[in-house]
Amino acid sequence: ECSVLLITVKHRSMLDIISNEYRSLIDTLPDLVIVHDELGTILFANTVASQVLDISIANLVGTNVLDLLSPEELIAARQRGKDRLKTGADKFFGYQLRRQTAEGEAIDLDIRSMPFWKDGVRDLVLVVGKNATPDESRQIRLETARLRTEADSASKSAVLAQTSHEIRTPLNIVFGMIDMALDQTISPTASGYLTMARSAARTLLSLLDDFLEFSKLEAGKLTLRESFFSPEEVIREACAGLELLAKEKDLHLRLVIDAKLPPRLFGDAGRLRQIIANLTTNAIKYTESGTIRVKVGLASRDNDRCNLHLRIADTGCGISPQALPFLFQPFYQINQETEGSGLGLAIVKELVELLGGRVWVESVEGRGSEFHFTAEFRFDAATTSPETGHPLAPALDDSP
């Protein structure tokens, strides 16, 4: 809170006391302090006065306070003096001044002036001014900074999206050429080289997909494609597509679905499938032996909406407590030796929030992790009984 304190001093001894004994105290105040004599000549100014007025203390001392006023303010000040003489006011009076800082910020000062008398003679005048709009001014600066940051982020995301598209096109041609070459009669050695090249191209395409997806999320250009769908089918498809990946590492993939899951929901089935696939793929990546378990149930439901609760648990390496707070940040990787963009979990978090849910993780280092997420969907009440629900057939492997 910025204040202005103008003190009229008749005796030099008073100035000496302020300058010598109380200089350090006055300089610690958040107030702007100036001392001037009866003629208005400034005899003392503190550091805050110099900062707010953007004038050095050396230049302030000796200057008349009236010289700090604009022509309009000077006229108003003289009128206030005349009014006080007419009314005989010897109490405090108030007015407002506007100043502009070196950064160009306008500050409205609410001034209060109080005269002090001694033996019938005015001995001291104390004038205090407060910043009339500190919160509003600060809010404007914060909002301006926020808008500038968002504009910069949107611009960067747009460039990244365009670049990703431009790289993706020739990469698809590379895929086509590799597949055509593999269809030809070639030596086993050449076939091995081409297979490695296709694997590397697939990894690069996956990275590009992550960058493109994240850039769309940051730019706010990702929209939901909502329609009616069967949650059972979507969840089964997502897990079935990863069964081969799990078998390649000799892992067991288990799927457990709550029998009360509604048969039809309305929402973005593609994003639900993507979140399940991302988290399950991540679990497979960090698990060397054991089981990946996907559980699906209801977190809550009302007349026309329900929240799904999905859990993806693994028996992998687990996550250290130090890493947990950073897990969903962009480009963060638990293991620097693991392939990937470091955007997978950041994308999951954004998508889950887009579906009106939240995501979190429970983990014990060395024993595995369990990722949770919720997602809100509308359901078709005409085909779902809240009392009986909808029993589902066993999925990949529903053994507990």
DOLOTI-661004 format. One record per residue (C-alpha): residue number from 1; residue in three letters; x, y, z. Coordinates in nm, 2 decimals. Layout:
 num residuo      X      Y      Z
 NUM     ALA      X      Y      Z
...
REM end
This chain:
 num residuo      X      Y      Z
   1     GLU   0.00   0.00   0.00
   2     CYS   0.15   0.32  -0.11
   3     SER   0.11   0.64   0.09
   4     VAL   0.22   1.00   0.06
   5     LEU   0.32   1.18   0.37
   6     LEU   0.39   1.55   0.34
   7     ILE   0.50   1.73   0.65
   8     THR   0.54   2.10   0.69
   9     VAL   0.82   2.18   0.94
  10     LYS   0.88   2.53   1.08
  11     HIS   1.19   2.46   1.28
  12     ARG   1.51   2.31   1.14
  13     SER   1.56   2.11   1.46
  14     MET   1.26   1.90   1.37
  15     LEU   1.41   1.82   1.03
  16     ASP   1.74   1.72   1.20
  17     ILE   1.55   1.48   1.42
  18     ILE   1.38   1.32   1.13
  19     SER   1.69   1.31   0.91
  20     ASN   1.92   1.17   1.18
  21     GLU   1.73   0.96   1.43
  22     TYR   1.44   0.83   1.23
  23     ARG   1.58   0.81   0.88
  24     SER   1.62   0.43   0.89
  25     LEU   1.27   0.39   1.04
  26     ILE   1.11   0.61   0.77
  27     ASP   1.29   0.43   0.50
  28     THR   1.13   0.10   0.61
  29     LEU   0.78   0.24   0.57
  30     PRO   0.58   0.15   0.26
  31     ASP   0.48   0.52   0.26
  32     LEU   0.62   0.80   0.05
  33     VAL   0.75   1.06   0.29
  34     ILE   0.84   1.42   0.21
  35     VAL   0.92   1.71   0.45
  36     HIS   0.89   2.07   0.33
  37     ASP   0.89   2.41   0.49
  38     GLU   0.61   2.67   0.50
  39     LEU   0.70   2.79   0.16
  40     GLY   0.68   2.44   0.01
  41     THR   1.06   2.38  -0.03
  42     ILE   1.13   2.01   0.01
  43     LEU   1.38   1.95   0.29
  44     PHE   1.36   1.57   0.32
  45     ALA   1.25   1.28   0.11
  46     ASN   1.27   0.91   0.17
  47     THR   1.36   0.63  -0.07
  48     VAL   1.00   0.54  -0.15
  49     ALA   0.93   0.90  -0.25
  50     SER   1.22   0.88  -0.49
  51     GLN   1.09   0.56  -0.64
  52     VAL   0.73   0.66  -0.68
  53     LEU   0.80   1.00  -0.82
  54     ASP   1.09   0.87  -1.03
  55     ILE   1.31   1.16  -0.91
  56     SER   1.64   1.11  -0.71
  57     ILE   1.64   1.22  -0.35
  58     ALA   1.92   1.47  -0.44
  59     ASN   1.69   1.64  -0.70
  60     LEU   1.39   1.63  -0.48
  61     VAL   1.55   1.82  -0.19
  62     GLY   1.53   2.19  -0.27
  63     THR   1.24   2.15  -0.51
  64     ASN   0.91   2.32  -0.43
  65     VAL   0.62   2.07  -0.38
  66     LEU   0.41   2.29  -0.60
  67     ASP   0.65   2.20  -0.89
  68     LEU   0.54   1.84  -0.86
  69     LEU   0.18   1.93  -0.95
  70     SER   0.04   1.96  -1.30
  71     PRO  -0.12   2.29  -1.40
  72     GLU  -0.47   2.15  -1.33
  73     GLU  -0.36   2.01  -0.99
  74     LEU  -0.20   2.35  -0.90
  75     ILE  -0.52   2.53  -0.97
  76     ALA  -0.71   2.28  -0.76
  77     ALA  -0.46   2.31  -0.48
  78     ARG  -0.49   2.69  -0.47
  79     GLN  -0.87   2.66  -0.47
  80     ARG  -0.85   2.42  -0.17
  81     GLY  -0.64   2.68   0.01
  82     LYS  -0.90   2.95  -0.05
  83     ASP  -1.18   2.73   0.06
  84     ARG  -1.00   2.64   0.38
  85     LEU  -0.95   3.01   0.46
  86     LYS  -1.32   3.09   0.40
  87     THR  -1.44   2.80   0.62
  88     GLY  -1.16   2.84   0.88
  89     ALA  -1.09   2.47   0.86
  90     ASP  -0.81   2.36   1.09
  91     LYS  -0.88   1.99   1.06
  92     PHE  -0.77   1.74   0.79
  93     PHE  -0.89   1.77   0.44
  94     GLY  -0.86   1.54   0.14
  95     TYR  -0.81   1.53  -0.23
  96     GLN  -0.68   1.30  -0.50
  97     LEU  -0.37   1.31  -0.73
  98     ARG  -0.27   1.08  -1.01
  99     ARG   0.09   0.99  -1.08
 100     GLN   0.26   0.77  -1.34
 101     THR   0.55   0.54  -1.25
 102     ALA   0.86   0.49  -1.46
 103     GLU   0.69   0.16  -1.59
 104     GLY   0.40   0.37  -1.72
 105     GLU   0.16   0.25  -1.45
 106     ALA  -0.10   0.51  -1.33
 107     ILE  -0.13   0.54  -0.96
 108     ASP  -0.43   0.73  -0.80
 109     LEU  -0.33   0.87  -0.46
 110     ASP  -0.59   0.95  -0.20
 111     ILE  -0.45   1.24  -0.01
 112     ARG  -0.54   1.34   0.35
 113     SER  -0.39   1.66   0.50
 114     MET  -0.39   1.74   0.87
 115     PRO  -0.25   2.07   1.02
 116     PHE  -0.10   2.08   1.37
 117     TRP  -0.09   2.40   1.58
 118     LYS   0.14   2.52   1.86
 119     ASP   0.07   2.84   2.06
 120     GLY  -0.18   2.95   1.80
 121     VAL   0.07   2.91   1.51
 122     ARG   0.05   2.64   1.26
 123     ASP   0.36   2.43   1.34
 124     LEU   0.32   2.11   1.14
 125     VAL   0.10   1.98   0.85
 126     LEU   0.07   1.61   0.80
 127     VAL  -0.06   1.49   0.46
 128     VAL  -0.11   1.12   0.40
 129     GLY  -0.20   0.97   0.06
 130     LYS  -0.31   0.61   0.00
 131     ASN  -0.30   0.43  -0.33
 132     ALA  -0.67   0.43  -0.42
 133     THR  -0.67   0.13  -0.65
 134     PRO  -0.38  -0.11  -0.56
 135     ASP  -0.58  -0.43  -0.61
 136     GLU  -0.74  -0.33  -0.93
 137     SER  -0.41  -0.21  -1.08
 138     ARG  -0.24  -0.53  -0.98
 139     GLN  -0.52  -0.73  -1.12
 140     ILE  -0.50  -0.55  -1.45
 141     ARG  -0.12  -0.62  -1.47
 142     LEU  -0.18  -0.99  -1.39
 143     GLU  -0.45  -1.02  -1.65
 144     THR  -0.24  -0.85  -1.92
 145     ALA   0.05  -1.09  -1.84
 146     ARG  -0.18  -1.39  -1.85
 147     LEU  -0.33  -1.29  -2.19
 148     ARG   0.02  -1.23  -2.33
 149     THR   0.13  -1.58  -2.21
 150     GLU  -0.17  -1.75  -2.36
 151     ALA  -0.11  -1.57  -2.69
 152     ASP   0.25  -1.69  -2.69
 153     SER   0.15  -2.04  -2.60
 154     ALA  -0.12  -2.05  -2.88
 155     SER   0.13  -1.92  -3.13
 156     LYS   0.39  -2.18  -3.04
 157     SER   0.13  -2.46  -3.04
 158     ALA   0.01  -2.35  -3.39
 159     VAL   0.37  -2.37  -3.53
 160     LEU   0.42  -2.71  -3.36
 161     ALA   0.10  -2.84  -3.51
 162     GLN   0.18  -2.72  -3.86
 163     THR   0.54  -2.86  -3.84
 164     SER   0.41  -3.20  -3.71
 165     HIS   0.17  -3.22  -4.01
 166     GLU   0.45  -3.14  -4.25
 167     ILE   0.67  -3.41  -4.11
 168     ARG   0.39  -3.67  -4.09
 169     THR   0.32  -3.66  -4.47
 170     PRO   0.67  -3.77  -4.58
 171     LEU   0.69  -4.01  -4.30
 172     ASN   0.38  -4.19  -4.43
 173     ILE   0.55  -4.21  -4.76
 174     VAL   0.85  -4.38  -4.59
 175     PHE   0.61  -4.63  -4.44
 176     GLY   0.47  -4.71  -4.78
 177     MET   0.81  -4.75  -4.94
 178     ILE   0.93  -4.98  -4.67
 179     ASP   0.62  -5.20  -4.69
 180     MET   0.65  -5.22  -5.07
 181     ALA   1.02  -5.32  -5.04
 182     LEU   0.93  -5.59  -4.78
 183     ASP   0.68  -5.73  -5.03
 184     GLN   0.96  -5.79  -5.28
 185     THR   1.19  -6.10  -5.28
 186     ILE   1.49  -5.98  -5.08
 187     SER   1.76  -6.14  -4.87
 188     PRO   1.69  -6.21  -4.50
 189     THR   1.95  -5.95  -4.41
 190     ALA   1.79  -5.68  -4.62
 191     SER   1.45  -5.78  -4.47
 192     GLY   1.59  -5.74  -4.12
 193     TYR   1.72  -5.39  -4.20
 194     LEU   1.39  -5.28  -4.34
 195     THR   1.20  -5.42  -4.04
 196     MET   1.43  -5.22  -3.81
 197     ALA   1.37  -4.91  -4.03
 198     ARG   0.99  -4.96  -4.00
 199     SER   1.01  -5.00  -3.63
 200     ALA   1.21  -4.67  -3.60
 201     ALA   0.96  -4.49  -3.83
 202     ARG   0.68  -4.62  -3.61
 203     THR   0.85  -4.48  -3.30
 204     LEU   0.90  -4.15  -3.48
 205     LEU   0.53  -4.14  -3.58
 206     SER   0.43  -4.21  -3.22
 207     LEU   0.64  -3.91  -3.10
 208     LEU   0.48  -3.69  -3.37
 209     ASP   0.14  -3.80  -3.27
 210     ASP   0.21  -3.70  -2.91
 211     PHE   0.35  -3.36  -3.01
 212     LEU   0.05  -3.29  -3.24
 213     GLU  -0.20  -3.40  -2.97
 214     PHE  -0.04  -3.19  -2.70
 215     SER  -0.01  -2.89  -2.93
 216     LYS  -0.39  -2.91  -3.00
 217     LEU  -0.46  -2.94  -2.63
 218     GLU  -0.25  -2.64  -2.55
 219     ALA  -0.40  -2.43  -2.83
 220     GLY  -0.75  -2.53  -2.71
 221     LYS  -0.83  -2.67  -3.06
 222     LEU  -0.92  -3.02  -2.94
 223     THR  -1.29  -3.08  -2.93
 224     LEU  -1.50  -3.38  -2.82
 225     ARG  -1.68  -3.59  -3.08
 226     GLU  -1.98  -3.72  -2.88
 227     SER  -2.22  -4.00  -2.98
 228     PHE  -2.38  -4.30  -2.82
 229     PHE  -2.15  -4.59  -2.76
 230     SER  -2.12  -4.91  -2.57
 231     PRO  -1.86  -4.86  -2.29
 232     GLU  -1.82  -5.24  -2.27
 233     GLU  -1.71  -5.26  -2.63
 234     VAL  -1.48  -4.96  -2.62
 235     ILE  -1.30  -5.09  -2.31
 236     ARG  -1.27  -5.44  -2.45
 237     GLU  -1.13  -5.30  -2.78
 238     ALA  -0.88  -5.08  -2.60
 239     CYS  -0.75  -5.38  -2.40
 240     ALA  -0.76  -5.63  -2.68
 241     GLY  -0.55  -5.41  -2.90
 242     LEU  -0.27  -5.43  -2.63
 243     GLU  -0.29  -5.80  -2.55
 244     LEU  -0.02  -5.88  -2.81
 245     LEU   0.21  -5.61  -2.67
 246     ALA   0.17  -5.76  -2.32
 247     LYS   0.23  -6.12  -2.45
 248     GLU   0.56  -6.00  -2.62
 249     LYS   0.69  -5.92  -2.27
 250     ASP   0.53  -6.24  -2.12
 251     LEU   0.29  -6.03  -1.91
 252     HIS  -0.07  -6.12  -1.82
 253     LEU  -0.34  -5.86  -1.91
 254     ARG  -0.65  -5.88  -1.69
 255     LEU  -0.98  -5.69  -1.74
 256     VAL  -1.25  -5.67  -1.47
 257     ILE  -1.57  -5.48  -1.55
 258     ASP  -1.85  -5.39  -1.31
 259     ALA  -2.17  -5.57  -1.40
 260     LYS  -2.36  -5.25  -1.32
 261     LEU  -2.20  -5.05  -1.60
 262     PRO  -2.47  -4.90  -1.83
 263     PRO  -2.49  -5.06  -2.17
 264     ARG  -2.50  -4.73  -2.36
 265     LEU  -2.34  -4.40  -2.28
 266     PHE  -2.32  -4.06  -2.46
 267     GLY  -1.98  -3.90  -2.50
 268     ASP  -1.65  -3.92  -2.68
 269     ALA  -1.57  -4.29  -2.70
 270     GLY  -1.25  -4.23  -2.89
 271     ARG  -1.10  -4.02  -2.61
 272     LEU  -1.20  -4.28  -2.35
 273     ARG  -1.03  -4.55  -2.56
 274     GLN  -0.72  -4.33  -2.60
 275     ILE  -0.68  -4.27  -2.23
 276     ILE  -0.72  -4.65  -2.15
 277     ALA  -0.47  -4.73  -2.42
 278     ASN  -0.21  -4.47  -2.31
 279     LEU  -0.22  -4.57  -1.94
 280     THR  -0.22  -4.95  -2.02
 281     THR   0.07  -4.91  -2.27
 282     ASN   0.26  -4.71  -2.00
 283     ALA   0.20  -4.99  -1.75
 284     ILE   0.33  -5.25  -2.00
 285     LYS   0.64  -5.03  -2.07
 286     TYR   0.74  -5.01  -1.71
 287     THR   0.66  -5.37  -1.61
 288     GLU   0.91  -5.66  -1.67
 289     SER   0.71  -5.94  -1.52
 290     GLY   0.37  -6.00  -1.36
 291     THR   0.03  -5.87  -1.44
 292     ILE  -0.14  -5.56  -1.58
 293     ARG  -0.49  -5.53  -1.44
 294     VAL  -0.76  -5.30  -1.57
 295     LYS  -1.07  -5.25  -1.36
 296     VAL  -1.38  -5.05  -1.46
 297     GLY  -1.66  -4.94  -1.24
 298     LEU  -1.90  -4.66  -1.15
 299     ALA  -1.79  -4.38  -0.93
 300     SER  -2.13  -4.22  -0.91
 301     ARG  -2.45  -4.18  -1.11
 302     ASP  -2.77  -3.96  -1.10
 303     ASN  -3.07  -3.93  -1.33
 304     ASP  -2.89  -3.89  -1.66
 305     ARG  -2.52  -3.89  -1.59
 306     CYS  -2.26  -4.12  -1.45
 307     ASN  -1.89  -4.11  -1.36
 308     LEU  -1.68  -4.40  -1.47
 309     HIS  -1.39  -4.50  -1.25
 310     LEU  -1.10  -4.69  -1.42
 311     ARG  -0.79  -4.83  -1.26
 312     ILE  -0.49  -4.96  -1.43
 313     ALA  -0.26  -5.15  -1.20
 314     ASP   0.08  -5.30  -1.27
 315     THR   0.35  -5.50  -1.09
 316     GLY   0.63  -5.29  -1.23
 317     CYS   0.91  -5.08  -1.09
 318     GLY   0.69  -4.83  -0.92
 319     ILE   0.74  -4.46  -0.88
 320     SER   0.95  -4.28  -0.62
 321     PRO   0.78  -4.03  -0.39
 322     GLN   1.01  -3.76  -0.53
 323     ALA   0.88  -3.82  -0.88
 324     LEU   0.51  -3.83  -0.81
 325     PRO   0.45  -3.45  -0.80
 326     PHE   0.60  -3.41  -1.15
 327     LEU   0.45  -3.72  -1.32
 328     PHE   0.18  -3.54  -1.52
 329     GLN   0.40  -3.25  -1.63
 330     PRO   0.49  -3.22  -2.00
 331     PHE   0.82  -3.38  -2.11
 332     TYR   0.88  -3.54  -1.77
 333     GLN   1.03  -3.89  -1.78
 334     ILE   1.08  -4.12  -1.48
 335     ASN   1.35  -4.31  -1.66
 336     GLN   1.56  -4.11  -1.90
 337     GLU   1.66  -4.44  -2.08
 338     THR   1.30  -4.52  -2.17
 339     GLU   1.19  -4.42  -2.52
 340     GLY   0.91  -4.17  -2.56
 341     SER   0.83  -3.80  -2.57
 342     GLY   0.75  -3.75  -2.20
 343     LEU   0.41  -3.62  -2.31
 344     GLY   0.20  -3.93  -2.26
 345     LEU   0.08  -3.87  -1.91
 346     ALA   0.04  -3.49  -1.97
 347     ILE  -0.19  -3.57  -2.26
 348     VAL  -0.38  -3.82  -2.04
 349     LYS  -0.43  -3.55  -1.78
 350     GLU  -0.56  -3.30  -2.03
 351     LEU  -0.80  -3.55  -2.19
 352     VAL  -0.93  -3.67  -1.86
 353     GLU  -1.01  -3.31  -1.76
 354     LEU  -1.17  -3.26  -2.10
 355     LEU  -1.40  -3.54  -2.01
 356     GLY  -1.49  -3.38  -1.68
 357     GLY  -1.28  -3.61  -1.47
 358     ARG  -0.95  -3.63  -1.28
 359     VAL  -0.65  -3.86  -1.28
 360     TRP  -0.42  -3.96  -1.00
 361     VAL  -0.17  -4.24  -0.91
 362     GLU  -0.09  -4.46  -0.61
 363     SER   0.25  -4.62  -0.62
 364     VAL   0.51  -4.80  -0.41
 365     GLU   0.86  -4.80  -0.54
 366     GLY   0.97  -5.15  -0.63
 367     ARG   0.61  -5.29  -0.61
 368     GLY   0.41  -5.13  -0.89
 369     SER   0.17  -4.85  -0.95
 370     GLU  -0.21  -4.80  -0.99
 371     PHE  -0.34  -4.52  -1.21
 372     HIS  -0.69  -4.40  -1.15
 373     PHE  -0.91  -4.18  -1.36
 374     THR  -1.27  -4.08  -1.37
 375     ALA  -1.47  -3.96  -1.67
 376     GLU  -1.83  -3.82  -1.69
 377     PHE  -2.08  -3.94  -1.95
 378     ARG  -2.45  -3.91  -2.01
 379     PHE  -2.63  -4.24  -2.03
 380     ASP  -2.95  -4.36  -2.21
 381     ALA  -3.19  -4.40  -1.92
 382     ALA  -3.44  -4.57  -2.15
 383     THR  -3.21  -4.88  -2.19
 384     THR  -3.06  -4.89  -1.84
 385     SER  -3.22  -4.99  -1.51
 386     PRO  -3.06  -4.81  -1.22
 387     GLU  -3.17  -5.10  -0.99
 388     THR  -3.04  -5.39  -1.19
 389     GLY  -2.77  -5.23  -1.41
 390     HIS  -2.64  -5.44  -1.70
 391     PRO  -2.45  -5.76  -1.65
 392     LEU  -2.16  -5.80  -1.88
 393     ALA  -1.99  -6.11  -2.02
 394     PRO  -1.64  -6.19  -1.92
 395     ALA  -1.37  -5.99  -2.09
 396     LEU  -1.01  -6.10  -2.17
 397     ASP  -0.97  -6.26  -1.84
 398     ASP  -1.19  -6.17  -1.55
 399     SER  -1.02  -6.38  -1.29
 400     PRO  -0.96  -6.19  -0.97
REM end
